[in-house]
Each structure stands twice: as C-alpha cells, then as structure tokens.
Amino acid sequence: MEPEQSIAPPSPALSELRTVPEAQSELTNIFPTLGALEWELKVRRREYIEAGAFFWVAGRILLHPARFAETALKIGTREAARRAARTSQPA
C-alpha cells in the first residue's frame, strides 16, 4: 500500500494573484481593514495554503482571490456549525 499523497490544486497564473492590500480592497465587506485580513491569514494560514489560495513569491505574500473567497466560506460554514452545535446543547 502506497502512502497517501496530498493533492494540491493546480497552480494559478501569476497574473491571477493579488497582494494582501489588493485582495483586501476586493474583500472589504468581509475584511474591512488590512489588519482584519492580516489577522485571518495569521490564524488560518495553513488552510489557505492547502487550498491553493496563499503563496509566497519573491518575498511577497500573494493571494488567489477566488480560492481565498471559497476557502473563507468553507471556514465560515464550519465555524457557524461549530457555534450552532455549542449553543444548541442543553445547559
């Protein structure tokens, strides 16, 4: 039996990537400040990397906007379910 390998999404074109400030300006409804987006990346960096949404190129952090948004929604759905389960438990 062969070891299980991680299947990463195909790499996007460099032209599809955005700097963190550029990405934040496209996501102001969710991350109203640059600091809010930077905090999200600090806390959930691994998930964004695994989703193919976070890259380190030439010493700069770059994000793939579509993959980032998709991953943020998955994280948000999971967090909402976790919180709902916690609040629905009897005291």
N, C-alpha and C positions, 0 to 999 in steps of 0.2 A: 504494500500500500504506500503510495507516494504522499509526502506531506502536503497539506492544503496550502495553496498559494493565494495570496491576496490578489484580487482582480481590481486593478485601478482603472478608472475611466480613461479614455484616450486623452492625450494632452491637447489642449486647445491651441489655436494660433496665438502667437504673442500679441497680435493686434486686438484680440478679444479681451485681454487682461487690462485691469484698471488699478491705479494706485489706491491706497486706502482713502485718501481725501476725495479722489474722483468717485470711488464707489459710494462713499458716504453721501455725496451730493445727490446720488441717484436713489438713496435709501432713507431720505430724511423723514419719511413717515414712520419708520421703524426705529432708526438711529438718528435722533435729531441733532446730535453733536458728534464731532470727530471722536471725542473721548468715549462716548457710548459705544461706538463701533470698535474702537481700540480695546475696550474692556471685553466686549463679546469675543474678539479674536484672542485675547489673552486667556479667557476662561475656557473657550471651546475650540482652540486652535487645532487640536488633533482631529476632531470631527470634520472640520473644513478641509484639512489636508487630505484625509482619507476620501473625501467626496470629490476631490479634484477641484476645489474652489480656492485654495490658498497656495501660493507659490512664492519662493524666494529666488529672485532672478537679479543678477548683477548687484547684489547687496540691497535690493529693494523688495518689500512685500508687495505682491500683486494679487489681485482677486479676480476670479471669473464671475461676473455679476449674476448670470443665470444660475450657475451651480451654487453660488453663495445663497441666493434667494431660496432656491429649492431646499438646501440644507437647513437654512434658518427656519423654514416652515416645518420641516421634519422635527427639528429640535423643539420648536414651539408646540407642536402637536403632542410630542412625548411629554413635555413639561406640563401641558394642560391636563393630560390624562393622569399624570402622577399627582397633581394637585387635587383633581376631582376625586381620585381614589382616597386621598388623605382626608378630605373634608366629608366624604360620604360614610366614613367609618363611625360606628356608634362610640360615644364617649364613655 
